[in-house]
Amino acid sequence: IAVMGAAGAVNIIFRGLDKEQTAKEVENYSRLFANPLTAARRGFIDDVIEPHLTRTRLCMELDALLNKKLENPWKKHGNIPL
């Protein structure tokens, strides 16, 4: 889970390496950090959904929310403009 791709991250982290070493580091970085299973193991994401199960999972989650009622507590005071 990252904002930047593996090659961009390696170019910043390992600045000054030759092309062969950079390619090796990109492969290593991709294997270690650029996959959802590593992020799930570390607790950064809740679940990994397989692509062929996405529609089924999304429909199940939306069905669970279909009859949800939000019961917010009554507010004695509103926000006053400051």
PyMOL commands that set and color helices and strands:
alter all, ss='L'
color gray80, all
select helices_A, chain A and resi 6-13+19-33+36-41+51-65
alter helices_A, ss='H'
color red, helices_A
deselect
rebuild
show_as cartoon
